[in-house]
Amino acid sequence: MRFTTIITAQYFTLRHGLGYVRKSLGLATRRVLADVVTDDLREAIVTHELQPGSRLTEDDLAAQLGVSRGPVREALLRLEREGLIHIERHRGARVASWTRNDIEEIYSLRGELEKLALEWACKNATDEDFDRVEAILEEYENLPSNGRTPREVAKLDLAFHTGLFAAAHHERLFRSWEVLCSQFHAFLVYTWSQDEKVNKALMPNWGPDHRKILNLVKAKDVNGAKKEMSGHVLRGYQRVSKHFPEHHTKKTTKKSPAKPATKSAKKSKAK
């Protein structure tokens, strides 16, 4: 079993889909339906299959996924808590869109959360915690160069940072990270896919850059780890923010026609 799946199951309870790869938005047939629908919609938002500002309706999504409205409604509520969609009373849900100011707010909060996580990890992390995070770096190193795609490395990036938050053994801090995590996933996949020049320099250095942070935590060098993380988050903000507008722009979005549910999907709904 891939380590990203293991860390997701243990610390992320499969809520952020790091170990669940969806090829296309289609019939939901695995695991608890609300979990599957949440994962499918999250992945579609992160990869921009569902564009920022797109309108989401329970009826259309239920028909497209071949499920009842209940799992869709639960999934939309979860994704609203993660900051990936906005739900307005009597107007339905829309995929979130972000401005440069939003990115600045989110990254400034991330910087403080990451530093607190490092402080606690330096005093609380166990050998088992380090082994889990180390395994993520090894997974990156074992990827062939053509396998180090924005989508794959973004998944590992989120797993690495989630592992550090887990190693802090600070429950409330971890919950705070969970709220932001899906948004960072969306930022990384989108912006890394847009900037090939940056990716040529970033992807080969991802492993060494993150190993440096892990080694500082292992050495219990709180100040050194915080300093390294501050630079890490700042560079991330600079790469990401330039891809977002300064202000929201009004844009008319069309609803995608729902795919009719197949007979097998209707049977699964009956169950």
Summary of the structure (lengths in Angstrom):
residues: 271
radius of gyration: 19.1
end to end distance: 29.6
largest distance: 59.6
contacts: 834
relative contact order: 0.15
helix: 67%
strand: 4%
